[in-house]
Amino acid sequence: MSGALTGTGTLVRLALRRDRVILPIWVLVLGLLPAMTVSAYEQLYPDAASRASLNASGTNNPSIAVIYGKAFDLTTAGGFTVWRYGVFLSLFMCLVAGFTVVRHTRAEEESGRLELLGSAVIGRHAALAAAVAVAGGTSLVIGVVQAVAMIGVGLPATGSLVLASGFAGAGLVFTAVSAVTAQLTTYSRSANGLAGGVLGVAFLLRAVGDSSPGASWMSWLSPLSWPQQARPFAGERGWVLALPLVTAVVVGAVAVFLAPRRDLGAGLLPPRLGRPAAAASLSGPVGLAWRLQRGALIGWAVAMAVVGAVFGSIADGIEGLLGDSAQLTAILERMGGAQAVVDTYLATIAGVFGLFVAVYAVLATQRLRSEEAEGRAEPVLATGTSRVAWMSAHLLFALIGSAVLLAVAGVGAGMAHGLRAGDLGTQLAHAAGGAVAQVPAVWVVAGIAALLFGLVPRASTAASWAVAGVALGLGLFGPALNLGQVVLNVSPFTHVPKVPGPSVPVEPLVWLGVVAVALVVASLVAFRRRDVSS
């Protein structure tokens, strides 16, 4: 076994050098984020009465639990931090770990670099071990920074350690999950897609379990729920932390078992063979882009329909959450505010849909870079297909596809809520309108990603995800941190009017649309003027 790990240290150093910019950013952002909540909590809830009101109205309410998870104690800054960040910070930890593993395993095989390294003194398991070490180590370092930062701002040490360990454990679990998906598929996109599918199922299991008392056992099946189930700052249950450790070890062992049972560069699940003759639709760039993008688009459409239905099904319960809590009402109104409580909730989840779909928009846009880097774009461009036509075909699915996904999510939420409320027509229009209103903001994110591809192709992947991360971070965490409006305005989603609401100004949507169009046009011009690179 030692021979199989030969060269692991060298590959670890290589991976750290390649990720020397992006990983420290994630460590600082995710590490310091929980500690930043303390001052915001004390400003929003300055006295015992306001905190008791928040705790009475927010604890175990199914409507808010589907988004943020269970709240065990909202009378302390620590308990509020667990409730506000438990789910989404775990989600980010999983994404960072998963992308890191696939980047340094399957993506390296796909590009041929790992085969070149393998011709030297590199063991069979060295690449997998190095990727797991970097991703798992990053999760642990983030956990250490979180614990130190939370203790530094005055939160109890025991709760801080348990919460940080829970977040790190979520990262370790998806380090192992991505290690398995990297053995199953031939392409990095497929490996990320499978891992993302597992993460989506985990999110839905947690959402259903946290919002349905009769199905609370489902929460225990989700790694996203374990940091909250450990009850940091609310009578800690340290034994829960064994769940992510055991899961990571077991799933990681599966990855080790699968690795030697496939050829280098191939997955255990072979790609489906194509037809003997190409379909007529593949004669043009749009047909080719559809063939490459359709799998992801269909998968995302199914996922957004399910997420929309789950979120919409508990909209009626949001009124019971607020009660007489003016503070909690203020939070929701900052995130998606409208005067009617249910409309506020629908506007809030519409914003969440927009943030989710922004991830798809970046993925679809980055297909351009993967096609170019892997040498498949150049043969297409050697034909009569122009650069503008080729790039526009892919951007068509990034833009129109994101609009379709938002519409699907809005319709799912509206139908689920409308059928329960007995007012299908009105609620369907409200929910769908709120979701579709996010389209221009998503297009701005896609436009920035496209412009980065046109200007700096080699750095476009990391830079595009940084843009998406900023948008998601400000949208999910900015209001709870009580950040200034100047900071919040950096995200295009801040400028989306709150739909449904008493009044919907059209000007912000028009300006966002103009910015998105300008970014797309600039990206096409930039791509025309640069060399095709690898």
C-alpha positions in Angstrom: 0.0 0.0 0.0 2.9 2.3 0.7 4.0 2.0 -3.0 0.5 3.0 -4.1 0.8 6.2 -2.1 4.3 7.1 -3.4 4.4 10.8 -4.4 1.4 11.8 -2.4 3.3 14.6 -0.6 4.5 16.0 -3.9 1.0 16.0 -5.3 -0.3 17.7 -2.2 2.2 20.5 -2.6 1.3 20.8 -6.3 -2.4 21.0 -5.5 -1.8 23.6 -2.8 0.3 25.7 -5.2 -2.4 25.6 -7.8 -5.1 26.6 -5.3 -2.9 29.1 -3.4 -5.4 31.9 -4.1 -8.9 30.3 -4.0 -8.4 28.1 -0.9 -7.2 30.9 1.4 -10.2 33.0 0.3 -12.6 30.2 1.2 -10.8 29.6 4.6 -11.1 33.3 5.5 -14.7 33.8 4.3 -16.2 30.6 5.7 -14.0 30.7 8.8 -14.9 34.2 9.9 -18.5 34.3 8.8 -20.1 32.7 12.0 -18.3 35.1 14.3 -19.5 38.1 12.4 -23.1 37.3 13.5 -22.6 38.2 17.1 -22.7 42.0 16.8 -25.6 41.9 14.3 -27.6 39.7 16.7 -27.0 42.1 19.6 -28.1 45.0 17.5 -31.2 43.3 16.2 -32.2 41.8 19.6 -30.8 44.1 22.2 -32.8 42.9 25.2 -34.2 39.7 26.8 -37.8 40.5 25.7 -37.0 40.7 22.0 -34.9 37.5 22.2 -37.6 35.6 24.0 -40.1 36.8 21.4 -37.8 35.6 18.6 -37.3 32.2 20.3 -41.0 31.7 20.9 -41.9 32.4 17.3 -38.9 30.9 15.6 -38.3 27.6 17.4 -39.6 24.6 15.5 -41.7 26.5 13.0 -42.0 24.4 9.9 -42.1 27.3 7.4 -38.8 28.8 8.4 -37.2 25.4 9.2 -37.4 24.3 5.6 -35.0 27.1 4.8 -32.8 27.5 7.8 -33.3 24.2 9.7 -34.4 23.7 13.3 -33.9 26.4 15.9 -33.1 25.0 19.3 -32.3 28.2 21.2 -32.6 31.7 19.8 -32.1 33.5 23.1 -28.3 33.6 22.6 -26.0 34.8 19.9 -24.6 31.3 19.6 -28.0 29.6 19.1 -28.9 32.3 16.5 -25.7 31.6 14.6 -26.4 27.9 14.5 -29.9 28.5 13.2 -29.0 31.2 10.7 -25.8 29.5 9.3 -26.2 25.8 10.1 -27.6 24.7 6.7 -26.1 27.1 4.2 -22.6 27.2 5.7 -22.6 23.4 5.7 -23.7 23.5 2.0 -20.8 25.8 1.2 -18.3 23.5 3.0 -19.6 20.6 1.0 -19.3 22.5 -2.3 -15.7 23.6 -1.6 -14.6 20.1 -0.6 -16.4 18.4 -3.5 -15.0 20.8 -6.2 -11.5 20.5 -4.8 -11.5 16.7 -4.9 -12.8 16.5 -8.5 -10.5 19.3 -9.6 -7.4 17.3 -8.5 -8.6 13.8 -9.5 -11.1 13.4 -12.4 -10.3 16.8 -14.0 -6.5 15.9 -14.0 -7.2 12.6 -15.6 -9.5 14.2 -18.2 -6.8 16.7 -19.2 -4.1 14.0 -19.5 -1.9 15.6 -16.9 -2.3 12.8 -14.4 -1.2 10.2 -17.0 1.9 12.3 -17.5 2.6 12.4 -13.8 1.8 8.7 -13.5 4.6 7.9 -15.9 7.0 9.1 -13.2 7.3 7.6 -9.7 3.6 8.3 -8.6 1.6 5.5 -6.9 -1.8 4.4 -8.1 -3.6 6.0 -5.1 -1.4 9.1 -4.8 -3.6 11.5 -6.7 -6.8 10.4 -4.8 -5.0 10.6 -1.5 -3.5 14.0 -2.3 -6.9 15.4 -3.3 -8.6 14.0 -0.2 -5.8 15.4 2.0 -6.2 18.9 0.5 -10.0 19.0 0.5 -10.3 17.4 3.9 -7.5 19.5 5.3 -9.1 22.6 4.0 -12.4 21.6 5.8 -10.5 21.1 9.1 -8.6 24.4 8.8 -11.9 26.2 8.1 -13.3 24.5 11.2 -10.3 25.7 13.3 -10.6 29.3 12.1 -14.4 29.2 12.9 -13.8 27.9 16.4 -11.1 30.4 17.2 -13.1 33.3 15.7 -16.2 32.4 17.6 -14.4 32.0 20.9 -12.6 35.3 20.2 -15.9 37.2 20.0 -17.1 35.8 23.3 -19.1 32.8 22.4 -18.8 29.7 24.7 -15.9 27.5 23.9 -17.8 24.2 24.0 -20.5 25.4 21.6 -18.0 27.0 19.3 -16.0 23.8 19.1 -19.0 21.6 18.5 -20.4 23.9 15.8 -17.1 24.2 14.0 -16.5 20.5 14.2 -20.0 19.9 12.6 -19.2 22.2 9.7 -15.8 20.5 9.2 -17.5 17.1 9.4 -19.9 18.1 6.6 -16.9 19.0 4.4 -15.2 15.7 5.2 -18.3 13.8 4.2 -18.5 15.4 0.8 -14.8 15.0 0.3 -15.4 11.3 0.5 -18.6 11.5 -1.7 -16.7 13.4 -4.4 -13.9 10.9 -4.2 -16.4 8.2 -5.1 -18.1 10.1 -7.9 -14.6 10.7 -9.4 -14.2 7.0 -9.7 -17.6 6.4 -11.3 -17.5 8.9 -14.2 -15.3 9.7 -17.1 -15.7 13.5 -17.1 -15.3 16.0 -14.3 -18.6 17.6 -15.1 -20.3 14.3 -14.5 -18.5 13.8 -11.3 -19.5 17.2 -10.0 -23.0 16.6 -11.2 -23.3 13.3 -9.3 -21.9 14.9 -6.2 -24.2 17.8 -6.6 -27.2 15.4 -7.0 -26.2 13.8 -3.7 -26.0 17.2 -2.1 -29.4 18.1 -3.5 -31.0 15.0 -2.0 -29.3 15.8 1.3 -30.8 19.3 1.2 -34.3 17.9 0.5 -34.1 15.3 3.1 -33.2 17.9 5.6 -35.9 20.3 4.5 -38.6 17.7 4.7 -37.4 16.3 8.0 -37.0 19.7 9.6 -40.4 21.0 8.5 -42.5 17.8 9.0 -42.7 16.6 12.7 -43.9 13.2 11.5 -40.8 12.8 9.2 -38.2 14.3 11.5 -36.2 11.1 11.2 -35.3 12.2 7.6 -33.2 15.0 8.9 -30.8 12.4 10.4 -30.1 11.1 7.0 -28.7 14.4 5.8 -25.1 15.5 6.6 -26.4 19.1 6.2 -28.5 18.6 9.4 -25.9 17.1 11.6 -24.2 20.4 12.7 -27.5 21.6 14.0 -28.5 18.2 15.5 -25.4 18.4 17.6 -27.1 21.4 19.3 -24.2 23.8 19.7 -24.9 26.4 22.4 -28.1 24.5 23.3 -27.1 21.5 25.4 -24.4 20.1 23.1 -24.7 16.5 21.9 -21.1 15.7 21.1 -21.9 12.1 20.0 -23.6 13.4 16.8 -20.2 14.5 15.6 -19.3 10.8 15.2 -21.8 10.6 12.3 -19.8 12.6 9.8 -16.6 10.9 10.8 -17.9 7.4 10.4 -19.7 8.3 7.1 -16.6 9.9 5.7 -14.5 6.9 6.6 -17.0 4.4 5.1 -17.6 6.4 1.9 -13.9 7.1 1.6 -13.1 3.4 1.9 -15.5 2.8 -1.0 -13.6 5.2 -3.1 -10.3 3.4 -2.3 -11.9 0.1 -3.2 -13.2 1.4 -6.5 -10.0 3.2 -7.6 -7.9 0.2 -8.8 -10.9 -1.3 -10.5 -10.9 1.1 -13.4 -8.4 2.2 -16.0 -6.7 5.6 -15.7 -8.8 8.2 -17.6 -11.9 6.0 -17.5 -14.8 5.7 -15.1 -16.5 2.6 -13.8 -19.7 3.9 -15.5 -18.7 4.1 -19.2 -20.1 6.9 -21.3 -23.0 6.0 -23.5 -22.0 5.3 -27.1 -23.4 7.7 -29.6 -25.3 6.9 -32.7 -23.5 5.6 -35.8 -24.5 8.8 -37.7 -25.0 12.2 -36.2 -28.5 13.7 -36.1 -29.2 16.5 -38.4 -29.6 18.9 -35.4 -25.9 18.5 -34.7 -25.0 20.3 -37.9 -25.3 23.7 -36.3 -23.9 25.2 -33.1 -27.2 25.5 -31.3 -27.9 21.7 -31.8 -24.4 20.9 -30.6 -24.9 23.2 -27.5 -28.2 21.5 -26.8 -26.6 18.1 -26.9 -23.9 19.2 -24.5 -26.2 21.2 -22.1 -29.4 19.2 -22.1 -28.5 16.7 -19.4 -27.6 19.4 -16.9 -30.6 21.5 -17.8 -33.1 18.7 -17.4 -31.5 17.6 -14.1 -31.7 21.1 -12.7 -35.3 21.5 -13.9 -36.4 18.5 -12.0 -34.4 19.6 -8.9 -35.9 23.1 -9.0 -39.4 21.8 -9.4 -39.0 19.7 -6.3 -37.4 22.4 -4.3 -40.1 24.9 -5.4 -42.8 22.5 -4.3 -41.3 21.8 -1.0 -40.7 25.5 -0.2 -44.2 26.4 -1.4 -46.0 23.7 0.5 -45.3 25.3 3.9 -46.0 28.9 2.9 -49.2 29.0 5.0 -47.3 28.3 8.2 -45.2 31.5 7.9 -47.9 33.6 9.6 -47.5 31.6 12.8 -43.8 32.2 12.7 -43.9 35.9 13.0 -46.5 36.4 15.5 -45.6 39.6 17.3 -41.9 39.4 16.6 -41.1 42.7 14.9 -37.4 41.8 14.8 -37.9 38.6 12.8 -40.3 40.5 10.5 -37.5 43.0 9.9 -35.1 40.2 8.9 -37.6 38.7 6.4 -38.5 42.1 5.0 -34.8 42.9 4.4 -34.4 39.7 2.5 -37.5 39.7 0.4 -39.8 42.2 2.0 -43.4 42.9 1.3 -46.1 44.0 3.6 -48.1 40.7 3.6 -46.4 38.0 5.6 -47.0 35.2 3.1 -45.9 37.5 0.2 -42.8 38.3 2.2 -42.1 34.6 2.4 -42.8 34.0 -1.3 -40.5 36.9 -2.2 -37.8 35.5 0.1 -37.8 32.0 -1.4 -37.9 33.6 -4.9 -34.6 35.2 -4.0 -33.2 31.8 -2.8 -34.3 30.3 -6.2 -32.4 33.1 -7.9 -29.2 32.4 -6.0 -29.5 28.6 -6.7 -30.0 29.2 -10.4 -27.1 31.6 -10.6 -24.9 28.5 -9.9 -26.5 26.8 -13.0 -25.8 29.9 -15.1 -22.1 29.8 -14.2 -21.9 26.1 -14.8 -23.6 26.5 -18.3 -21.3 29.4 -19.1 -18.2 27.4 -18.0 -19.0 24.8 -20.5 -17.4 27.1 -23.0 -14.1 27.0 -21.2 -14.2 23.2 -20.8 -14.8 22.7 -24.5 -12.0 25.1 -25.3 -9.5 23.7 -22.8 -10.2 20.1 -23.8 -9.6 20.8 -27.5 -13.1 20.3 -28.7 -13.8 23.9 -29.6 -11.0 24.3 -32.1 -12.3 21.6 -34.6 -15.8 23.2 -34.5 -14.4 26.7 -35.1 -12.3 25.3 -38.0 -15.5 24.8 -39.9 -17.9 27.5 -41.1 -19.1 28.1 -37.6 -18.0 31.5 -36.4 -16.8 32.3 -32.9 -19.8 34.5 -32.2 -22.2 31.7 -33.3 -20.5 29.1 -31.2 -20.3 31.1 -28.0 -23.8 32.5 -28.5 -25.2 29.0 -28.7 -23.9 28.1 -25.3 -24.9 31.4 -23.8 -28.4 30.8 -25.1 -28.7 27.9 -22.7 -27.1 29.8 -19.8 -29.6 32.7 -20.3 -32.8 31.0 -21.5 -32.1 27.9 -19.4 -31.8 30.0 -16.2 -35.1 31.7 -17.0 -36.8 28.3 -17.6 -35.4 27.0 -14.3 -36.7 30.0 -12.3 -40.1 29.7 -14.0 -40.2 26.0 -13.1 -39.3 26.7 -9.4 -41.9 29.5 -9.2 -44.6 27.4 -10.8 -43.8 24.5 -8.4 -44.0 26.8 -5.3 -47.1 28.5 -6.6 -49.0 25.3 -7.3 -48.0 23.7 -4.0 -49.0 26.8 -2.0 -52.1 27.6 -4.1 -53.6 24.1 -3.8 -53.2 24.2 0.0 -54.5 27.7 0.3 -57.4 27.1 -2.1 -56.4 30.1 -4.3 -54.3 28.5 -7.1 -54.6 31.3 -9.7 -53.5 34.1 -7.4 -50.7 32.3 -5.6 -49.4 30.7 -8.8 -49.0 34.2 -10.3 -47.4 35.5 -7.1 -44.8 32.8 -6.8 -44.0 32.5 -10.5 -43.8 36.3 -10.8 -41.3 36.5 -7.9 -39.1 33.8 -9.3 -39.1 35.2 -12.8 -38.2 38.6 -11.4 -34.8 37.1 -10.5 -34.0 36.5 -14.2 -32.1 39.8 -14.9 -29.9 39.4 -11.8 -29.0 35.8 -12.8 -28.2 37.1 -16.3 -25.8 39.6 -14.8 -23.9 36.8 -13.1 -23.9 34.8 -16.3 -22.7 37.9 -18.2 -19.8 38.4 -15.9 -18.8 34.8 -16.2 -19.0 35.1 -20.0 -16.9 38.2 -20.0 -14.3 36.6 -17.8 -14.2 33.7 -20.3 -13.7 36.2 -23.1 -10.9 38.2 -21.4 -9.0 35.8 -19.1 -9.9 32.2 -20.1 -7.4 30.5 -17.9 -8.6 32.3 -14.8 -12.2 32.4 -15.8 -13.3 29.3 -13.8 -12.0 30.4 -10.5 -13.0 34.1 -11.0 -16.6 33.1 -12.1 -17.1 31.0 -9.0 -15.8 33.9 -6.9 -18.4 36.2 -8.5 -21.1 33.6 -7.8 -19.8 33.1 -4.3 -20.0 36.8 -3.5 -23.6 37.0 -4.9 -24.7 33.9 -2.9 -22.8 35.0 0.3 -24.3 38.5 0.3 -27.8 37.2 -0.5 -27.8 34.4 2.1 -25.8 36.0 4.9 -25.7 39.7 4.3 -29.0 40.7 5.9 -28.4 38.6 9.0 -24.9 40.2 9.3 -26.6 43.6 9.1 -24.2 44.7 6.4 -24.4 48.2 5.1 -26.4 48.9 1.9 -23.3 49.8 0.0 -21.9 46.3 0.6 -25.2 44.6 -0.2 -25.5 46.6 -3.5 -22.5 44.7 -4.8 -24.8 41.7 -5.5 -27.2 42.1 -8.4 -29.9 40.3 -6.4 -30.0 43.3 -4.0 -31.5 45.4 -6.8 -34.3 43.0 -7.7 -37.7 44.4 -6.6 -39.6 42.4 -4.0 -42.2 40.3 -5.8 -44.9 39.8 -4.8 -45.3 43.1 -3.1 -47.5 46.2 -2.9 -45.6 47.9 -5.8 -43.1 46.5 -8.3 -40.7 49.1 -9.8 -39.7 48.1 -13.3 -36.6 50.3 -13.6 -34.3 48.1 -11.6 -35.2 45.1 -13.8 -34.6 47.2 -16.9 -31.2 48.4 -15.8 -30.1 44.9 -14.7 -31.2 43.6 -18.2 -29.2 46.4 -19.9 -26.1 45.5 -17.8 -26.5 41.8 -18.7 -26.8 42.6 -22.4 -23.8 44.8 -22.3 -21.7 42.1 -20.5 -22.8 39.5 -23.1 -21.9 41.7 -26.0 -18.6 42.6 -24.5 -17.8 38.9 -23.9 -18.5 38.1 -27.6 -16.2 40.9 -28.7 -13.5 39.8 -26.3 -13.7 36.2 -27.5 -13.4 37.3 -31.1 -10.2 39.2 -30.4 -8.2 36.6 -28.5 -6.5 33.4 -29.4 -8.1 30.0 -28.7 -6.2 28.6 -25.8 -6.0 25.4 -23.9 
